[in-house]
């Protein structure tokens, strides 16, 4: 008996008519000898509506730490998690109307276990003891994404985009042949098709490349879901929910590097406009100063990315540059100013009109000249590079935000990614 996990996001189940389309897709995949589990998100816009209700009832900070307990308010999760429960029931009803045997399973019925960090919980266990035999017997299991339950029986949510993680966890627990994630695009592209019409859909992409693309701004898959897929070696396919069953819909396979025969030097170009550049000038140069700075930023829950350190003109001083999400920049500034006497810097500057542009590819591991191609392409367009960060399969640069699209198009062409 083979098993397949299918996942449908909010836009795919945005209204009853779309839910009926999803039911047709699911029914088309129901074949003899194959068990089906379907993970669904809340209907498009529903989670935002529920968050607003929770805040209206409990105040603007209704997801504040619970009194007497760790993490976020557990009642906030009770409200927000209800959206997926509605979708599971609606899809089960639509499938039953078509004559398909379907049943909704709530997280506590399986159960799906998590820690107690409400609103940002991490999965700990996904039980398949009851669910597996049920789908092997022919029942289509409809499962809510984005949520779990603690050992104490309290509902938790996994954070935005958590349904992708739920689907991969289900596939791992069930030993599924694949996890199909249906969305509003027909696969993973070499870059954002809205920026260049020359973007191409990739047939396959490695876990490592997909993880970099997800963390660097690509919105196709949630980062935690890719991490889990890589750790559990779950094959993932990204495809469109807006193509009717029976029509060509190959999507993109996210798999192990060894399964990709022809490895591109660069597989894609990603970008993020949610960036801020923070510069500390004249920082005292002595052991432990970097730990002091980034320790305080970590305590303030600020996610630091690119870091560059250089000597200052004054002896015994250094300059330090780092990037963080733009929305976290005010908190970073406040944190550093509060610790100025302890850190001992001379001045602080913030620039928020910047963007990060990255090239990603497993072929970089064995190829020279990748950086030269990137820098030459940007120079030819008159684009200045402010910060550079590299890894084994990635090069990222920080540029003026107004040149974001120009940089993406230039790099897409320079690495031969343009569609013929």
N, C-alpha and C positions, 0 to 999 in steps of 0.2 A: 504494500500500500504506500503510495507516494503522498506527500502533503505539500500544499501551497498556501502561503499567507499573502493576502491582498490588502492593501491599505489605501483608503480614499480620504483626501483632505477636505477642508471646509468648502472650497470652491466647487469640488466635485459633488458635494451633497448639499449645495446651497439652497435648494428648494425641493418640493416633492417631485417635480418633473425630473430634476437631475438625479434624485434618489432612484427613480424608476429606471433611468439610464444605467446607473450603477448596478441595479438589480439585473438588468439584461447582460451586463458585462460579467457579473459573477456567475449567473446561470450558464453563460457560454463556456466558462472555465470548469463547470461541473462535469467531470468525466468519470466513467467507471474506473475504479482503482485509485482514485485521487480524493483525498480529504481536503476540505477547504475551511480556512479560518479567515475572517474579514475584519480588519481593524478600521474604525471610522473616527473621524474628528467631529466636532460640533458643526452645525450648519454655519455657513459663512456669516460672520458678524455676530453670531450668538454669544461667543465667549466675551466679546467686548461689552455686549449688553448685560451679561451677568456680572461682569466686573463692576460696571457702573451701578447696578442694583446693590451689590455688596457694599460699595463705598457710600451709597446713599443711606443705607441702613446703619452701617457701622462707622461712618465717618471717612474722611479722605484717606486715613491710614488704617483701614479695616484689615489690611494684611500685615499689620504690625506684629511684633512678637507676642505670642499668647501669654496671658498672665499665668505664671506658675509652670510654664512648659517651654520647651525649646522651639526654635523655628518660628514660622509664621502662623497666623491665626487659623486654627483648624476649621472654624466655621466658614471662613472665606473659601476654603477648598470645597466644602460641602456645596456651596452655592455654584461656584464656577464649574465643578465637575458634572453638573446636571445636564449640560448641553449635549455631551456625548451619549448619555443614557437615552435621551430622546431620539438621537440619530440611530442608535442600535435597534430600537423598537420599530422605527419607521422603515428601515431597510428590511428587517425581518418580515414585516407586514407585506411590503412590496414583493418580496421573494415568494412568500406563501401565496399571494394572489396569482403568481405565475405558476404555482404548483410545485415550487421547489421547497424542500424541507429545511426550514431555517429556524434558528432560535437565538435570541439575544442572551449574552452572558455578561453580567456585571463584574467589576473587578474583584469584589468580595466573594463571588461565587466560584471563581477559578481556583485559588485566589492569586492576584498579582501583588506581591509584597514589595514594600519600599521602606526606606528609613522615615523618620518623622520630621524631616525638614520641609514643612508645609510650603506650598507654592514653588518649591524648587527641589522636590524629592528626587532621590536616586533609587533606581530599581535594585532590589536585592534578590528576588526569586520570582519565577513565573512557573506556576505549577501546571503540569501537563497530564497528571495522572487521570483526571476525569475528562478533560477537554479532548485529549488525544483519541481515546476510544470512541468518544461521541462523534468526532468528524470522520473517523475510520468507518463508522457504521452508516455514514451517508448524510449526517446532519451538517448543515452549513452553520458554523458558529460565527455570530456577529459580536465583536468585542469592542468596548470603548477604549480609545487611545487616550494618552495624556494623563492617565490617572492610575492610582494603585491604592493599597490599604496597608496601614501599619500593623505590627504584631498586636497592637491594642485594639484593632478594628476601626481606626479612624481613617477617613478618606484623605488622600493626598493628591496633589497634582504635580506634574513633572516640569512645569515651565513651558513657555511658548515653544511650539514645534515638537512637543513631547510625544505626539502621536507616531512620528517616524520611529522614535526610540521604542515605543510600545510594540510596533509591528516587527522590528528586528528582534526584539526580545522574544516575541511569540514564535517567530521562525526558528530561533535558536533552541527554544524549549521543546518545540514540536519536531525538531530535526527536519525542517521543511527543505525541499529541493531548492527553493528560491523565495525571496520576499519581493513581491511586485508592489511598487509604490506608485500609485496613479496620482497625477497632478494636472495642472493646467498647461503644461508644456510636454512635448513629445520626446523628451530625453535631456541629456546633459550636452550643452553646446560648448564649442571652443571659446566662446565669450558671449556676452549678453547680446542676443539678436536685435535688441532695440537700439544698440549702438552701431552695429554694422550688419547689413544684410548678407555679408560674406561669411558670417558665422556658420559653422558646420556642426551637425549633430554627430557626436562620437558613438561608435558602435560599442566600444569598451573603454573603461577607465579603471585604473587601479585604486584600491582602497586609499593608498597614500596620497595619490593625486586628488581624489575626491575629498579627502579630509582637508587638504590644503585649500582647495577651491571653496569648500564650505566655510572654513574659518576666515578666508580672505574676502568674503563678500558675496559669493555665489549663493543664491537663495533656494536652490533646488532641493537639497537635503539638509537636515539639521545636523550640526556637528556631532552631537552625542550619539546619534544613530549610526553615523559612519564609524565612529570609534568602536562602538559595540559590534558592528558588522565585521570590522577588521579583527577584533579580538576573538570573536566566535566563528570567524570564517563563514559568515552567512552571505551567500550570493544575493545581490540586490539588483533589481531591474527598475529603472525609472521610465515611465511611459504615460501617455495621455489618456485621461478619462473621457475626453470629448470626441474620440474616434469610435464609431459604432462597432460592435462585436463582429468579427469576421473580416473587417477591413485591415490592411497592413498597419501594424503598430509595433514595430520592433523595439523602440525605445533604446536605452543605453544600459549595458550591463556593468555593474560595479563589482569587481572581482579581484582575485589575487594577481599580482604582477606576473607570475609565471604563466597565467592563462592568456596573456597578451603577446601575440607572436611578433608583430611589428611595433616596436616601442618608438613613439615620437620623441624627439629631443624636447620639444615643448608641446604639451597637449592642450593648454588653454591659457587664457589671459583673464585674470580676475581683477576687480577693483572694489574699493570701499570709499565712500565719501564721508563716512562717519568717523572722521579722524581729527585729532588735535595734536599739535606739536608743542611740547613744553620744554623750554630751555632754562637751565640754571647756570648762571655765569659766576665765575669766581668761587667755586665750591672748595672748601678746605680739602687738601689732598693728604689723607692719612688713612690707614687701614680701618675698615669698618664704616666708612662714611656712606658707601653705596648700600650697605646692609641697612643703615639707619634710614636712608631716603626711601628705599623700596619696601622696607618693612612697614614704615608708616603708611605708604600708599596701599599696601596689601591689607593692613588693618582697616583702612577706609573703603575696602572692597573695590579698588580701582584696578582695572585690568591694563597692565602696561605691556606694550608690544615692542616696537623697535627702540633700541638703546644705543647711543653713540657717546663715547667719552673721548675728550681731547684735552691737551694741555692748554692752560690759559697763558696770557702774556706775563702775568705776575707769577714769580717763582713760588712754589708751594700751593698753587691753586690749579683747579681744573674746571673745564666746562662740561656739562652733562646735558644731553638731549634725549628725550624719550617721547613716544607717542602713546596716546590712550584714546578710547572712544570719545568723540566730541561731546556727547551728553554727560560724560564724567569729568570733563575738563574743569568746570567751576569747582567741583569738590576736590580735585587734585590741587588746584591753586590754593584753596582754603586750607587744605592739609599741610602743604609745604610752607605757607606763610605762618601758620601757627607754630611750626617747628623751626623757624628761621634761625633763632638763637642757638638751637641744638645742632642744626646742620652746618650753619656758618657759611651761607652763600651771600654774594654781593647783590645780585639782581635776578629777577625772574621774568621771563617773557612767554606769552602764549600766542600761538597762531592757530586759528580755527578754520581758515579757508584753504585747507590742504586735503589731498586725497592720496590713498595708497594704491598703487598699480603693481600687479605681480604677474610673473610668468611662472608656470608650473609644468613639470614634466619629469617622469622617471628616467628619461633618456639623458638628463643632465649628469647622472652619476658617472657616465663614461664618455662624455663629450666635452671638449674644450671650446672656448670662444663664445659660450652662451652669453656671458656678461657683456663681452665686447659688442655683440650684436644688439643687445638691449640698449646699451649706452649710446651706440652710434645712431640707432634709429631715433632715439629721443633727441639727440643733439641735432640731427638733420631737420627736425621740426621746431628747433629753438626752445625745447622744453628743459628747464633746469632741474637737476636732481638735488633735493635737500637732505635726504637721509637714505641710506642703503642698508638692507638686511638680507642675509642669505641663509639657506639651509641646503641639504643635499639635493633636494628636488625643487627648490624655489628661489627666486630672486624678487625682492620687493623694493620698490622705491617710493619715496614721498615726493609729490609734485604739487604745484599750485593747482587748486581745485578746478580752475577755469580750463585747464588743459587735460582734464580727465579723459574725455571721449577721444580727443586727438591722440593722446598717448596710447589708449587701448587699440585704436584702429592702426596706428603706426606699428605697434608691436605685433599685432595679429598678422599684418602683411609681412613684416620682417622675418618672422619664423615660419612662413609658408603655410599659414593656417587658413587663408582665404579660400572659400569655395570656388570651384572652377566655373 
